[in-house]
């Protein structure tokens, strides 16, 4: 990207280098872009890029994190606003789709975490009492099996309480009582 590009995002070399060092990833495979406008919450968009020269279908671009210096929680609408702007202003202009496979707009939780972790989460969700999902010892054991699997498979880096809450509310149709429960999670 050139400094004179008419984009709301600018590449930040210092943050990119910091991400590469802290996550032990080659600098060529990471980048951080900072939104220059208040409308995009002065967000920092971190991306990981993996290009598999042998099998192009294994190549991907992933946005593991978006954080804002203006607001503590972007929430879903703010996050989506930043992602859409980033895709239209950076991804489509500066990264060839011939080399990188982008994920679909609607990503399922099963696409984010490992199969084993997802199966354990599904088992807990399907069999627990939705009004009190941790009250029975078997429910707690199933929840802990999910947590342990997420930790072992490093799925905890890909998932947070917001993603879990959205999945429970939107995909599994848990009711308004979810707000009290998610705090306990």
PyMOL commands that set and color helices and strands:
alter all, ss='L'
color gray80, all
select helices_A, chain A and resi 13-23+27-29+38-40+56-58+75-94+109-112+115-127+137-152+155-157+161-171+178-184
alter helices_A, ss='H'
color red, helices_A
select strands_A, chain A and resi 9-11+30-35+43-50+60-68
alter strands_A, ss='S'
color yellow, strands_A
deselect
rebuild
show_as cartoon
